[in-house]
Amino acid sequence: MRESLIREKREVDKVNKALIGLVLAGGQSRRMGQDKALMRYQGATLIEHASSLLKAAGCDEVLISRNAPNFLNDKIDDAGPLGGVHAALEVLCNSNAGKGSAIELLVLPVDMPQMTPQLLKALVSAGREAQRSVYVENRFLPFYLSVMHNTNAMLTHYLVDQNKRRVVGFLETLDAVALEEANFTRTKRVNGDQEKQSDEITRVNEAQWLNVNTPDDWPDDK
């Protein structure tokens, strides 16, 4: 366990840029009947696919939260998705990435294969503009986390002292911005006309929010 933590810290110590992606791949996949993180979509495992989405969204480095050797393991048992976020913050805030520079965390579950880089980019853009954490109302995941000096302590208190697990509850504790999905396609005015931004989100595309939990949920990967 100690060797694993040291190895994880060495890898994270190499991170020297602000935007860090985090793939949450620690679920038990009971309803799927197999480890869905290793199932293949468009020729890649869901872990690889989610990592590629985060890279395409502008992340400089991607961490994988997964309770297995050579991955970022939870430090708090049975903490759900926030356990992975906590493990990432524990390492990042004690690494070179957390010394003298701001950290941004873009969090994506492994089981959303039809998520788009455009939506992820828009979360980051909205978070940077507001200088706060951001999520889409009624969705909660993925989310953008603007990491402050006390964010990790707040999460530890939420998980350990308060014994809470709800993602949205923690985001509300951070006073995160809840974006209205209906207004998530943003526009800018150019010469009196409205022009869609290059990082716009097609809000009518429900497929991008697909969460695969059972074999029947699996999308056409062509």
N, CA, C and O of each residue as an XYZ file, in Angstrom:
888
protein
N       0.829     -1.202      0.000
C       0.000      0.000      0.000
C       0.863      1.252      0.000
O       0.617      2.181     -0.769
N       1.882      1.278      0.869
C       2.771      2.439      0.935
C       3.518      2.609     -0.381
O       3.661      3.728     -0.874
N       4.005      1.487     -0.966
C       4.718      1.572     -2.238
C       3.802      2.120     -3.328
O       4.233      2.906     -4.171
N       2.521      1.696     -3.307
C       1.567      2.187     -4.296
C       1.371      3.688     -4.165
O       1.346      4.403     -5.166
N       1.230      4.173     -2.923
C       1.048      5.601     -2.693
C       2.263      6.388     -3.155
O       2.124      7.450     -3.761
N       3.458      5.869     -2.870
C       4.682      6.546     -3.304
C       4.738      6.616     -4.822
O       5.097      7.647     -5.390
N       4.376      5.503     -5.484
C       4.391      5.478     -6.945
C       3.398      6.493     -7.501
O       3.705      7.215     -8.450
N       2.184      6.546     -6.897
C       1.188      7.505     -7.341
C       1.709      8.927     -7.175
O       1.538      9.762     -8.063
N       2.344      9.204     -6.039
C       2.825     10.555     -5.779
C       3.924     10.931     -6.765
O       3.973     12.071     -7.226
N       4.801      9.996     -7.094
C       5.854     10.292     -8.063
C       5.258     10.663     -9.411
O       5.726     11.588    -10.075
N       4.204      9.922     -9.818
C       3.579     10.220    -11.092
C       2.924     11.599    -11.064
O       3.041     12.361    -12.024
N       2.239     11.923     -9.974
C       1.557     13.201     -9.886
C       2.545     14.339     -9.731
O       2.263     15.459    -10.156
N       3.695     14.077     -9.131
C       4.719     15.110     -8.989
C       5.162     15.663    -10.340
O       5.660     16.785    -10.425
N       4.977     14.866    -11.397
C       5.379     15.297    -12.727
C       4.408     16.321    -13.312
O       4.732     17.007    -14.281
N       3.206     16.421    -12.716
C       2.202     17.337    -13.227
C       2.596     18.767    -12.881
O       2.808     19.082    -11.710
N       2.697     19.634    -13.882
C       3.077     21.005    -13.594
C       2.148     22.006    -14.267
O       2.479     23.186    -14.384
N       0.984     21.534    -14.709
C       0.019     22.419    -15.338
C      -1.285     22.364    -14.558
O      -1.523     21.448    -13.771
N      -2.126     23.371    -14.798
C      -3.253     23.599    -13.901
C      -4.399     22.606    -14.047
O      -4.927     22.137    -13.038
N      -4.799     22.271    -15.272
C      -6.029     21.502    -15.457
C      -5.741     20.006    -15.435
O      -5.078     19.471    -16.324
N      -6.253     19.343    -14.401
C      -6.049     17.909    -14.218
C      -7.374     17.191    -14.440
O      -8.395     17.572    -13.867
N      -7.357     16.158    -15.267
C      -8.547     15.336    -15.470
C      -8.563     14.177    -14.490
O      -7.514     13.644    -14.127
N      -9.752     13.792    -14.066
C      -9.906     12.655    -13.161
C     -11.007     11.746    -13.682
O     -12.162     12.158    -13.795
N     -10.646     10.501    -14.001
C     -11.620      9.493    -14.402
C     -12.030      8.705    -13.165
O     -11.181      8.136    -12.480
N     -13.323      8.670    -12.877
C     -13.843      7.887    -11.756
C     -14.186      6.493    -12.258
O     -15.185      6.303    -12.952
N     -13.352      5.519    -11.905
C     -13.526      4.152    -12.401
C     -13.513      3.149    -11.259
O     -13.024      2.030    -11.412
N     -14.051      3.551    -10.116
C     -13.968      2.705     -8.930
C     -15.221      1.937     -8.587
O     -15.269      1.261     -7.560
N     -16.250      2.028     -9.436
C     -17.505      1.339     -9.152
C     -17.379     -0.171     -9.249
O     -16.432     -0.686     -9.844
N     -18.339     -0.881     -8.663
C     -18.278     -2.340     -8.621
C     -18.980     -3.009     -9.793
O     -18.841     -4.220     -9.968
N     -19.725     -2.269    -10.598
C     -20.327     -2.783    -11.841
C     -21.234     -3.989    -11.617
O     -21.288     -4.880    -12.465
N     -21.936     -4.033    -10.509
C     -22.783     -5.198    -10.214
C     -23.865     -5.394    -11.272
O     -24.096     -6.519    -11.714
N     -24.529     -4.317    -11.681
C     -25.631     -4.446    -12.634
C     -25.151     -4.784    -14.039
O     -25.901     -5.349    -14.836
N     -23.898     -4.438    -14.345
C     -23.354     -4.755    -15.663
C     -22.959     -6.218    -15.756
O     -22.979     -6.792    -16.844
N     -22.596     -6.838    -14.622
C     -22.202     -8.238    -14.626
C     -20.747     -8.459    -14.962
O     -20.285     -9.600    -14.973
N     -20.019     -7.405    -15.235
C     -18.579     -7.459    -15.489
C     -18.002     -6.075    -15.229
O     -18.741     -5.105    -15.062
N     -16.691     -5.993    -15.197
C     -16.028     -4.723    -14.916
C     -16.201     -3.796    -16.114
O     -15.498     -3.934    -17.115
N     -17.133     -2.853    -16.013
C     -17.437     -2.022    -17.182
C     -16.288     -1.087    -17.549
O     -16.193     -0.651    -18.696
N     -15.420     -0.776    -16.599
C     -14.289      0.097    -16.916
C     -13.372     -0.516    -17.962
O     -12.656      0.194    -18.667
N     -13.399     -1.846    -18.056
C     -12.542     -2.546    -19.021
C     -13.296     -2.980    -20.272
O     -12.704     -3.569    -21.176
N     -14.601     -2.696    -20.334
C     -15.360     -2.990    -21.550
C     -14.927     -2.036    -22.656
O     -14.454     -0.933    -22.385
N     -15.089     -2.461    -23.882
C     -14.565     -1.701    -25.008
C     -15.678     -0.931    -25.719
O     -16.776     -1.435    -25.952
N     -15.339      0.311    -26.050
C     -16.240      1.190    -26.798
C     -15.418      1.888    -27.870
O     -14.427      2.553    -27.568
N     -15.830      1.735    -29.116
C     -15.102      2.312    -30.247
C     -13.625      1.924    -30.223
O     -12.743      2.739    -30.496
N     -13.379      0.650    -29.888
C     -12.032      0.098    -29.962
C     -11.153      0.343    -28.757
O      -9.997     -0.080    -28.745
N     -11.671      1.019    -27.737
C     -10.865      1.312    -26.544
C     -11.657      0.926    -25.302
O     -12.887      0.887    -25.335
N     -10.956      0.639    -24.204
C     -11.662      0.406    -22.945
C     -12.323      1.712    -22.503
O     -11.931      2.792    -22.944
N     -13.312      1.608    -21.643
C     -13.965      2.825    -21.161
C     -12.992      3.724    -20.407
O     -13.126      4.947    -20.441
N     -12.014      3.129    -19.728
C     -10.984      3.942    -19.066
C     -10.200      4.742    -20.101
O      -9.988      5.943    -19.938
N      -9.776      4.072    -21.161
C      -9.014      4.755    -22.215
C      -9.867      5.816    -22.903
O      -9.394      6.911    -23.205
N     -11.130      5.475    -23.143
C     -12.029      6.406    -23.832
C     -12.260      7.662    -22.991
O     -12.193      8.777    -23.508
N     -12.532      7.483    -21.700
C     -12.747      8.635    -20.820
C     -11.489      9.491    -20.717
O     -11.570     10.719    -20.697
N     -10.342      8.852    -20.652
C      -9.074      9.588    -20.601
C      -8.889     10.425    -21.857
O      -8.439     11.568    -21.787
N      -9.239      9.852    -23.010
C      -9.122     10.581    -24.276
C     -10.057     11.784    -24.312
O      -9.684     12.844    -24.816
N     -11.265     11.630    -23.781
C     -12.203     12.750    -23.728
C     -11.639     13.898    -22.896
O     -11.741     15.062    -23.283
N     -11.047     13.567    -21.761
C     -10.478     14.604    -20.899
C      -9.283     15.280    -21.557
O      -9.114     16.494    -21.446
N      -8.464     14.506    -22.234
C      -7.332     15.093    -22.965
C      -7.835     16.035    -24.055
O      -7.305     17.131    -24.240
N      -8.875     15.586    -24.781
C      -9.434     16.407    -25.854
C     -10.076     17.679    -25.312
O     -10.188     18.678    -26.022
N     -10.496     17.637    -24.054
C     -11.094     18.817    -23.424
C     -10.046     19.789    -22.900
O     -10.389     20.856    -22.389
N      -8.772     19.431    -23.021
C      -7.704     20.342    -22.635
C      -6.951     19.987    -21.377
O      -6.118     20.769    -20.919
N      -7.220     18.819    -20.801
C      -6.494     18.427    -19.589
C      -5.040     18.124    -19.915
O      -4.734     17.465    -20.909
N      -4.160     18.611    -19.072
C      -2.731     18.395    -19.275
C      -2.288     17.038    -18.761
O      -1.294     16.483    -19.228
N      -3.022     16.510    -17.805
C      -2.713     15.200    -17.234
C      -4.023     14.576    -16.793
O      -4.952     15.281    -16.400
N      -4.100     13.249    -16.856
C      -5.314     12.540    -16.448
C      -4.961     11.502    -15.391
O      -4.054     10.692    -15.583
N      -5.680     11.531    -14.281
C      -5.534     10.545    -13.217
C      -6.709      9.580    -13.269
O      -7.813      9.961    -13.656
N      -6.474      8.333    -12.879
C      -7.517      7.307    -12.882
C      -7.784      6.866    -11.452
O      -6.907      6.307    -10.793
N      -8.999      7.119    -10.974
C      -9.410      6.649     -9.651
C      -9.994      5.251     -9.801
O     -11.038      5.060    -10.424
N      -9.295      4.271     -9.212
C      -9.710      2.873     -9.368
C      -9.021      2.062     -8.274
O      -7.801      2.135     -8.125
N      -9.778      1.306     -7.522
C      -9.203      0.546     -6.418
C      -8.570     -0.738     -6.925
O      -9.104     -1.834     -6.753
N      -7.421     -0.569     -7.550
C      -6.660     -1.673     -8.126
C      -5.197     -1.256     -8.150
O      -4.894     -0.064     -8.090
N      -4.284     -2.222     -8.235
C      -2.858     -1.873     -8.287
C      -2.549     -0.927     -9.448
O      -3.142     -1.027    -10.522
N      -1.622     -0.020     -9.213
C      -1.125      0.930    -10.207
C      -2.122      2.024    -10.575
O      -1.918      2.741    -11.555
N      -3.197      2.161     -9.803
C      -4.145      3.245     -9.997
C      -4.245      4.058     -8.707
O      -3.654      3.708     -7.686
N      -5.004      5.150     -8.778
C      -5.218      6.002     -7.613
C      -6.293      5.364     -6.742
O      -7.467      5.344     -7.113
N      -5.894      4.845     -5.591
C      -6.810      4.119     -4.708
C      -7.464      5.048     -3.694
O      -6.852      6.010     -3.231
N      -8.725      4.746     -3.352
C      -9.425      5.532     -2.338
C      -8.715      5.430     -0.993
O      -8.170      4.383     -0.642
N      -8.729      6.515     -0.256
C      -8.191      6.535      1.105
C      -9.293      6.427      2.153
O      -9.031      6.137      3.320
N     -10.540      6.665      1.715
C     -11.709      6.551      2.590
C     -12.623      5.482      2.006
O     -13.016      5.572      0.843
N     -12.962      4.484      2.790
C     -13.773      3.370      2.298
C     -15.220      3.795      2.044
O     -15.787      4.626      2.754
N     -15.794      3.185      0.995
C     -17.231      3.338      0.704
C     -17.665      4.798      0.606
O     -18.732      5.175      1.089
N     -16.828      5.605     -0.021
C     -17.133      7.036     -0.146
C     -17.744      7.389     -1.491
O     -18.038      8.557     -1.745
N     -17.943      6.395     -2.365
C     -18.551      6.666     -3.653
C     -17.663      7.521     -4.543
O     -16.443      7.531     -4.376
N     -18.266      8.243     -5.495
C     -17.471      9.074     -6.407
C     -16.567     10.077     -5.695
O     -15.459     10.354     -6.154
N     -17.039     10.618     -4.579
C     -16.223     11.606     -3.864
C     -14.981     10.990     -3.239
O     -14.027     11.702     -2.927
N     -14.984      9.665     -3.053
C     -13.779      9.000     -2.570
C     -12.643      9.131     -3.563
O     -11.488      9.313     -3.177
N     -12.972      9.038     -4.848
C     -11.957      9.228     -5.879
C     -11.464     10.655     -5.940
O     -10.270     10.899     -6.118
N     -12.381     11.603     -5.793
C     -11.993     13.015     -5.780
C     -11.084     13.297     -4.584
O     -10.080     13.998     -4.711
N     -11.437     12.752     -3.440
C     -10.620     12.934     -2.239
C      -9.219     12.365     -2.436
O      -8.234     13.008     -2.076
N      -9.123     11.165     -3.005
C      -7.811     10.551     -3.228
C      -6.956     11.406     -4.156
O      -5.755     11.563     -3.934
N      -7.578     11.956     -5.194
C      -6.836     12.813     -6.124
C      -6.355     14.081     -5.435
O      -5.209     14.493     -5.616
N      -7.222     14.700     -4.648
C      -6.830     15.930     -3.955
C      -5.740     15.675     -2.927
O      -4.845     16.502     -2.749
N      -5.812     14.528     -2.247
C      -4.785     14.186     -1.264
C      -3.406     14.171     -1.913
O      -2.437     14.672     -1.345
N      -3.330     13.597     -3.095
C      -2.044     13.499     -3.786
C      -1.657     14.836     -4.408
O      -0.523     15.291     -4.254
N      -2.596     15.463     -5.108
C      -2.283     16.703     -5.809
C      -1.887     17.827     -4.865
O      -0.947     18.570     -5.144
N      -2.594     17.956     -3.754
C      -2.331     19.069     -2.840
C      -1.026     18.900     -2.070
O      -0.557     19.839     -1.426
N      -0.445     17.716     -2.135
C       0.845     17.485     -1.487
C       1.964     17.269     -2.502
O       3.063     16.838     -2.154
N       1.663     17.576     -3.755
C       2.658     17.402     -4.811
C       3.094     18.763     -5.320
O       2.606     19.799     -4.867
N       4.013     18.747     -6.260
C       4.480     19.996     -6.846
C       3.360     20.740     -7.549
O       3.410     21.961     -7.692
N       2.328     19.986     -7.997
C       1.209     20.627     -8.684
C       0.449     21.563     -7.766
O      -0.184     22.514     -8.225
N       0.509     21.295     -6.464
C      -0.254     22.109     -5.530
C       0.555     23.175     -4.829
O       0.045     23.828     -3.920
N       1.794     23.371     -5.219
C       2.658     24.337     -4.547
C       2.879     25.557     -5.436
O       3.577     25.493     -6.448
N       2.270     26.661     -5.034
C       2.495     27.907     -5.748
C       1.689     28.069     -7.013
O       1.895     29.046     -7.734
N       0.780     27.161     -7.321
C      -0.038     27.302     -8.516
C      -1.427     26.740     -8.245
O      -1.603     25.849     -7.414
N      -2.405     27.275     -8.957
C      -3.781     26.826     -8.775
C      -3.975     25.460     -9.418
O      -3.310     25.115    -10.395
N      -4.897     24.693     -8.850
C      -5.255     23.398     -9.407
C      -6.706     23.452     -9.845
O      -7.567     23.958     -9.124
N      -6.968     22.933    -11.022
C      -8.331     22.746    -11.498
C      -8.521     21.257    -11.744
O      -7.629     20.596    -12.275
N      -9.669     20.730    -11.365
C      -9.947     19.311    -11.539
C     -11.212     19.161    -12.378
O     -12.260     19.715    -12.045
N     -11.103     18.409    -13.462
C     -12.250     18.106    -14.320
C     -12.584     16.638    -14.123
O     -11.808     15.762    -14.504
N     -13.739     16.369    -13.527
C     -14.083     15.028    -13.054
C     -15.107     14.383    -13.979
O     -16.163     14.958    -14.245
N     -14.788     13.178    -14.469
C     -15.650     12.468    -15.419
C     -15.795     11.011    -15.010
O     -14.784     10.336    -14.813
N     -17.026     10.495    -14.873
C     -17.208      9.067    -14.612
C     -16.783      8.244    -15.821
O     -16.855      8.709    -16.958
N     -16.347      7.036    -15.567
C     -15.874      6.175    -16.649
C     -17.017      5.687    -17.526
O     -16.791      5.283    -18.667
N     -18.245      5.719    -17.007
C     -19.367      5.083    -17.704
C     -20.262      6.059    -18.453
O     -21.472      5.851    -18.545
N     -19.664      7.135    -18.993
C     -20.400      8.078    -19.834
C     -19.715      8.161    -21.197
O     -19.130      9.192    -21.530
N     -19.782      7.076    -21.996
C     -18.984      7.007    -23.226
C     -19.371      8.014    -24.297
O     -18.564      8.303    -25.180
N     -20.592      8.562    -24.245
C     -21.011      9.498    -25.282
C     -20.912     10.962    -24.838
O     -21.422     11.860    -25.508
N     -20.260     11.184    -23.718
C     -19.921     12.546    -23.321
C     -19.041     13.164    -24.405
O     -18.331     12.449    -25.112
N     -19.085     14.496    -24.537
C     -18.327     15.163    -25.589
C     -17.265     16.093    -25.010
O     -17.460     16.659    -23.935
N     -16.145     16.255    -25.711
C     -15.147     17.233    -25.275
C     -15.714     18.646    -25.226
O     -15.303     19.457    -24.395
N     -16.671     18.945    -26.130
C     -17.245     20.288    -26.166
C     -17.969     20.622    -24.864
O     -17.842     21.731    -24.346
N     -18.730     19.660    -24.338
C     -19.425     19.908    -23.078
C     -18.424     20.075    -21.942
O     -18.576     20.957    -21.096
N     -17.408     19.232    -21.925
C     -16.388     19.321    -20.877
C     -15.646     20.656    -20.948
O     -15.366     21.274    -19.920
N     -15.333     21.093    -22.162
C     -14.666     22.388    -22.328
C     -15.540     23.525    -21.809
O     -15.050     24.471    -21.192
N     -16.838     23.418    -22.068
C     -17.751     24.472    -21.624
C     -17.840     24.532    -20.103
O     -17.974     25.615    -19.533
N     -17.767     23.375    -19.439
C     -17.731     23.363    -17.976
C     -16.506     24.119    -17.465
O     -16.601     24.940    -16.553
N     -15.359     23.826    -18.070
C     -14.121     24.497    -17.668
C     -14.224     25.999    -17.911
O     -13.861     26.805    -17.054
N     -14.723     26.362    -19.086
C     -14.848     27.779    -19.433
C     -15.761     28.510    -18.454
O     -15.449     29.613    -18.005
N     -16.898     27.881    -18.127
C     -17.836     28.505    -17.189
C     -17.227     28.614    -15.798
O     -17.430     29.612    -15.106
N     -16.479     27.592    -15.387
C     -15.842     27.622    -14.078
C     -14.780     28.696    -13.973
O     -14.680     29.390    -12.961
N     -13.989     28.830    -15.022
C     -12.950     29.860    -15.005
C     -13.555     31.254    -15.011
O     -13.055     32.164    -14.350
N     -14.635     31.412    -15.764
C     -15.291     32.717    -15.817
C     -15.874     33.090    -14.455
O     -15.778     34.238    -14.022
N     -16.479     32.105    -13.786
C     -17.092     32.360    -12.477
C     -16.088     32.283    -11.334
O     -16.358     32.755    -10.229
N     -14.918     31.681    -11.606
C     -13.908     31.418    -10.578
C     -14.499     30.598     -9.434
O     -14.226     30.840     -8.259
N     -15.309     29.631     -9.819
C     -15.949     28.727     -8.861
C     -16.109     27.361     -9.508
O     -15.947     27.204    -10.718
N     -16.429     26.379     -8.679
C     -16.734     25.053     -9.200
C     -18.069     25.107     -9.935
O     -18.927     25.937     -9.636
N     -18.229     24.191    -10.915
C     -19.387     24.261    -11.802
C     -19.894     22.859    -12.120
O     -19.110     21.926    -12.297
N     -21.216     22.727    -12.189
C     -21.838     21.493    -12.673
C     -23.135     21.866    -13.380
O     -23.583     23.010    -13.302
N     -23.732     20.906    -14.064
C     -25.014     21.129    -14.728
C     -26.126     20.629    -13.814
O     -26.082     19.492    -13.345
N     -27.116     21.470    -13.561
C     -28.175     21.112    -12.618
C     -28.840     19.797    -13.016
O     -29.049     19.519    -14.197
N     -29.161     19.007    -12.016
C     -29.810     17.702    -12.178
C     -28.907     16.658    -12.826
O     -29.354     15.543    -13.094
N     -27.655     16.998    -13.081
C     -26.711     16.051    -13.691
C     -25.593     15.714    -12.705
O     -25.323     14.540    -12.450
N     -24.950     16.730    -12.156
C     -23.935     16.616    -11.100
C     -22.597     16.058    -11.588
O     -21.546     16.541    -11.169
N     -22.615     15.073    -12.446
C     -21.404     14.533    -13.055
C     -21.579     14.558    -14.571
O     -22.628     14.194    -15.102
N     -20.503     15.005    -15.261
C     -19.195     15.461    -14.786
C     -19.299     16.840    -14.119
O     -20.326     17.513    -14.204
N     -18.196     17.246    -13.447
C     -18.162     18.591    -12.887
C     -16.739     19.135    -12.916
O     -15.760     18.394    -13.006
N     -16.665     20.462    -12.836
C     -15.390     21.184    -12.794
C     -15.175     21.663    -11.366
O     -16.050     22.291    -10.772
N     -14.008     21.360    -10.827
C     -13.698     21.713     -9.442
C     -12.573     22.735     -9.416
O     -11.445     22.448     -9.817
N     -12.893     23.918     -8.944
C     -11.881     24.947     -8.728
C     -11.295     24.717     -7.342
O     -11.944     24.998     -6.334
N     -10.082     24.212     -7.291
C      -9.504     23.760     -6.026
C      -8.855     24.929     -5.291
O      -7.906     25.537     -5.786
N      -9.374     25.234     -4.114
C      -8.830     26.279     -3.262
C      -7.952     25.631     -2.189
O      -7.843     24.407     -2.120
N      -7.332     26.461     -1.360
C      -6.406     25.928     -0.358
C      -7.102     25.035      0.661
O      -6.465     24.174      1.269
N      -8.414     25.235      0.854
C      -9.128     24.462      1.874
C     -10.099     23.435      1.294
O     -10.858     22.821      2.044
N     -10.091     23.240     -0.018
C     -11.057     22.325     -0.639
C     -10.897     20.900     -0.127
O     -11.885     20.231      0.173
N      -9.664     20.441     -0.029
C      -9.437     19.070      0.428
C      -9.876     18.893      1.877
O     -10.457     17.866      2.229
N      -9.603     19.879      2.711
C     -10.032     19.806      4.112
C     -11.556     19.795      4.214
O     -12.122     19.089      5.049
N     -12.212     20.573      3.368
C     -13.677     20.604      3.364
C     -14.249     19.259      2.939
O     -15.239     18.795      3.503
N     -13.624     18.633      1.942
C     -14.103     17.331      1.481
C     -13.872     16.260      2.541
O     -14.734     15.409      2.763
N     -12.724     16.297      3.190
C     -12.450     15.336      4.263
C     -13.471     15.481      5.387
O     -13.974     14.482      5.902
N     -13.774     16.707      5.765
C     -14.783     16.956      6.804
C     -16.149     16.428      6.363
O     -16.872     15.826      7.157
N     -16.492     16.654      5.113
C     -17.786     16.223      4.569
C     -17.907     14.701      4.596
O     -18.953     14.163      4.959
N     -16.824     14.007      4.208
C     -16.860     12.546      4.120
C     -16.665     11.862      5.463
O     -17.330     10.867      5.755
N     -15.763     12.382      6.281
C     -15.386     11.699      7.523
C     -16.215     12.185      8.708
O     -16.870     11.388      9.380
N     -16.189     13.484      8.962
C     -16.866     14.018     10.142
C     -18.392     14.034      9.989
O     -19.126     13.719     10.926
N     -18.847     14.404      8.798
C     -20.292     14.457      8.569
C     -20.842     13.153      7.991
O     -22.054     12.941      7.955
N     -19.940     12.287      7.543
C     -20.327     10.986      6.978
C     -21.337     11.139      5.841
O     -22.300     10.378      5.742
N     -21.104     12.117      5.002
C     -21.976     12.363      3.850
C     -21.306     11.866      2.575
O     -20.081     11.762      2.503
N     -22.138     11.557      1.555
C     -21.608     10.963      0.329
C     -22.137     11.614     -0.947
O     -21.585     11.372     -2.021
N     -23.174     12.423     -0.867
C     -23.808     12.961     -2.072
C     -22.906     13.981     -2.763
O     -22.420     14.928     -2.145
N     -22.696     13.762     -4.063
C     -21.850     14.664     -4.839
C     -22.429     16.070     -4.832
O     -21.711     17.038     -4.579
N     -23.726     16.186     -5.108
C     -24.328     17.519     -5.188
C     -24.277     18.224     -3.838
O     -24.168     19.449     -3.785
N     -24.355     17.468     -2.751
C     -24.264     18.077     -1.431
C     -22.922     18.748     -1.216
O     -22.852     19.841     -0.653
N     -21.854     18.098     -1.664
C     -20.533     18.704     -1.514
C     -20.381     19.908     -2.430
O     -19.810     20.924     -2.034
N     -20.891     19.800     -3.658
C     -20.814     20.931     -4.575
C     -21.570     22.135     -4.016
O     -21.128     23.274     -4.169
N     -22.700     21.885     -3.374
C     -23.440     22.981     -2.744
C     -22.654     23.572     -1.577
O     -22.706     24.778     -1.337
N     -21.926     22.723     -0.854
C     -21.069     23.212      0.226
C     -20.018     24.179     -0.306
O     -19.655     25.147      0.363
N     -19.534     23.907     -1.513
C     -18.537     24.771     -2.145
C     -19.153     26.004     -2.789
O     -18.437     26.845     -3.333
N     -20.487     26.117     -2.729
C     -21.194     27.202     -3.412
C     -20.903     27.159     -4.910
O     -20.664     28.185     -5.547
N     -20.931     25.945     -5.451
C     -20.670     25.758     -6.877
C     -21.806     26.339     -7.712
O     -22.944     26.442     -7.255
N     -21.474     26.715     -8.936
C     -22.464     27.243     -9.869
C     -23.203     26.080    -10.523
O     -22.581     25.186    -11.097
N     -24.529     26.094    -10.434
C     -25.355     25.086    -11.103
C     -25.845     25.677    -12.417
O     -26.710     26.553    -12.427
N     -25.294     25.200    -13.518
C     -25.682     25.709    -14.826
C     -27.014     25.107    -15.245
O     -27.241     23.911    -15.064
N     -27.888     25.923    -15.800
C     -29.157     25.421    -16.301
C     -28.921     24.724    -17.632
O     -28.393     25.319    -18.572
N     -29.314     23.471    -17.702
C     -29.073     22.711    -18.926
C     -29.769     23.352    -20.120
O     -29.231     23.349    -21.227
N     -30.960     23.901    -19.904
C     -31.718     24.498    -21.002
C     -31.012     25.709    -21.603
O     -31.252     26.067    -22.756
N     -30.143     26.336    -20.820
C     -29.434     27.526    -21.295
C     -27.949     27.265    -21.515
O     -27.149     28.200    -21.567
N     -27.587     26.005    -21.641
C     -26.176     25.667    -21.654
C     -25.513     25.934    -22.996
O     -24.286     26.017    -23.057
N     -26.279     26.071    -24.073
C     -25.719     26.498    -25.343
C     -25.605     28.015    -25.313
O     -26.612     28.723    -25.327
N     -24.396     28.499    -25.273
C     -24.168     29.927    -25.108
C     -23.902     30.585    -26.458
O     -23.440     29.937    -27.396
N     -24.198     31.873    -26.543
C     -23.955     32.599    -27.780
C     -23.170     33.866    -27.483
O     -23.130     34.332    -26.344
N     -22.554     34.411    -28.502
C     -21.899     35.714    -28.373
C     -22.386     36.601    -29.520
O     -22.752     36.100    -30.583
N     -22.389     37.895    -29.308
C     -22.897     38.823    -30.302
C     -21.733     39.342    -31.150
O     -20.747     39.857    -30.624
N     -21.867     39.199    -32.457
C     -20.842     39.656    -33.389
C     -21.507     40.542    -34.432
O     -22.346     40.080    -35.205
N     -21.126     41.832    -34.453
C     -21.685     42.779    -35.417
C     -23.210     42.783    -35.402
O     -23.854     42.817    -36.450
N     -23.769     42.746    -34.213
C     -25.215     42.820    -34.085
C     -25.932     41.498    -34.245
O     -27.129     41.410    -33.972
N     -25.231     40.473    -34.679
C     -25.844     39.160    -34.849
C     -25.322     38.222    -33.781
O     -24.255     38.435    -33.205
N     -26.090     37.186    -33.532
C     -25.650     36.195    -32.565
C     -24.952     35.051    -33.282
O     -25.457     34.502    -34.262
N     -23.789     34.710    -32.773
C     -22.990     33.641    -33.369
C     -22.680     32.615    -32.296
O     -22.269     32.968    -31.191
N     -22.874     31.357    -32.618
C     -22.614     30.310    -31.638
C     -21.119     30.192    -31.371
O     -20.307     30.234    -32.296
N     -20.766     30.046    -30.105
C     -19.362     29.902    -29.749
C     -18.839     28.551    -30.205
O     -19.597     27.595    -30.365
N     -17.536     28.490    -30.410
C     -16.923     27.253    -30.889
C     -17.017     26.132    -29.874
O     -16.941     24.960    -30.244
N     -17.185     26.469    -28.581
C     -17.274     25.433    -27.562
C     -18.715     25.211    -27.112
O     -18.962     24.792    -25.981
N     -19.668     25.495    -28.006
C     -21.073     25.382    -27.645
C     -21.464     23.930    -27.353
O     -20.781     22.987    -27.750
N     -22.554     23.792    -26.666
C     -23.092     22.477    -26.361
C     -24.451     22.350    -27.028
O     -25.297     23.235    -26.897
N     -24.661     21.265    -27.734
C     -25.965     21.017    -28.328
C     -26.870     20.449    -27.253
O     -26.816     19.254    -26.960
N     -27.695     21.290    -26.668
C     -28.451     20.886    -25.495
C     -29.518     19.852    -25.801
O     -30.021     19.197    -24.888
N     -29.877     19.691    -27.081
C     -30.905     18.708    -27.424
C     -30.320     17.307    -27.526
O     -31.063     16.339    -27.689
N     -29.010     17.186    -27.431
C     -28.374     15.877    -27.570
C     -28.352     15.165    -26.227
O     -27.384     15.274    -25.474
N     -29.407     14.443    -25.933
C     -29.526     13.735    -24.663
C     -28.515     12.609    -24.551
O     -28.142     12.219    -23.445
N     -28.065     12.079    -25.692
C     -27.177     10.909    -25.678
C     -25.880     11.174    -24.934
O     -25.299     10.251    -24.364
N     -25.414     12.420    -24.927
C     -24.128     12.706    -24.292
C     -24.171     12.484    -22.780
O     -23.129     12.357    -22.137
N     -25.381     12.438    -22.214
C     -25.524     12.224    -20.775
C     -25.717     10.755    -20.421
O     -25.890     10.414    -19.251
N     -25.688      9.884    -21.427
C     -25.938      8.463    -21.184
C     -24.965      7.892    -20.156
O     -23.749      8.052    -20.268
N     -25.525      7.231    -19.165
C     -24.737      6.547    -18.140
C     -25.013      5.054    -18.262
O     -26.151      4.620    -18.085
N     -23.984      4.260    -18.561
C     -24.189      2.831    -18.810
C     -23.992      2.039    -17.519
O     -22.897      1.994    -16.960
N     -25.071      1.422    -17.063
C     -25.027      0.618    -15.843
C     -25.385     -0.841    -16.078
O     -24.998     -1.709    -15.296
N     -26.125     -1.119    -17.156
C     -26.547     -2.481    -17.472
C     -26.231     -2.770    -18.932
O     -25.997     -1.837    -19.700
N     -26.217     -4.045    -19.339
C     -25.984     -4.366    -20.752
C     -26.984     -3.681    -21.680
O     -26.633     -3.334    -22.808
N     -28.220     -3.479    -21.228
C     -29.228     -2.827    -22.067
C     -28.925     -1.352    -22.301
O     -29.430     -0.760    -23.256
N     -28.108     -0.756    -21.441
C     -27.745      0.655    -21.599
C     -26.676      0.871    -22.660
O     -26.462      1.999    -23.107
N     -26.008     -0.194    -23.064
C     -24.822     -0.049    -23.906
C     -25.178      0.579    -25.245
O     -26.090      0.101    -25.920
N     -24.477      1.646    -25.650
C     -24.816      2.346    -26.896
C     -24.208      1.684    -28.120
O     -23.274      0.888    -28.021
N     -24.752      2.028    -29.266
C     -24.154      1.633    -30.535
C     -22.825      2.367    -30.653
O     -22.785      3.597    -30.610
N     -21.733      1.613    -30.802
C     -20.409      2.260    -30.799
C     -19.855      2.483    -32.189
O     -18.652      2.686    -32.350
N     -20.696      2.449    -33.180
C     -20.214      2.676    -34.543
C     -20.023      4.156    -34.796
O     -19.620      4.549    -35.891
